[in-house]
């Protein structure tokens, strides 16, 4: 069977800590320079995007889902094995005695290798925290967090306005800051 007739499969490459992106970039450069995109078709470092709100400030960061691993979709041959195995930062293929073992279609699906980066929302606040409303008509009022929306974009704060009766107020999460008292 000719090389081009073989189907490209996903392989896992173990990298030195912190070298995932360097391995990906160098491998993509080699593929482009040698014109072997038909053999090494895709290189991925799966990440999830963490959106966190702390003290009313939204911050976004990327976090590697599988630290120290790079996923390579390729047609395995002596040439491709040597290229991937000998790239700076590569510790070798995942498999018995460094033998390249492809992922099964179910493993590819379960690991989410072919999916786009997922966004994970996070906040440093929790139910019961005392917070101050930082903008809007209730600016400056202190309250207690009673619940969050499922997407963590909204928060319900119980305030004690209007004669000390508890009043639930739904706010954007960016509208509150920690009450540091």
PyMOL commands that set and color helices and strands:
alter all, ss='L'
color gray80, all
select helices_A, chain A and resi 3-5+20-34+78-85+96-98+105-111+173-175
alter helices_A, ss='H'
color red, helices_A
select strands_A, chain A and resi 9-15+40-44+47-54+57-64+69-74+90-93+118-123+130-133+142-148+154-159+167-172+176-178
alter strands_A, ss='S'
color yellow, strands_A
deselect
rebuild
show_as cartoon
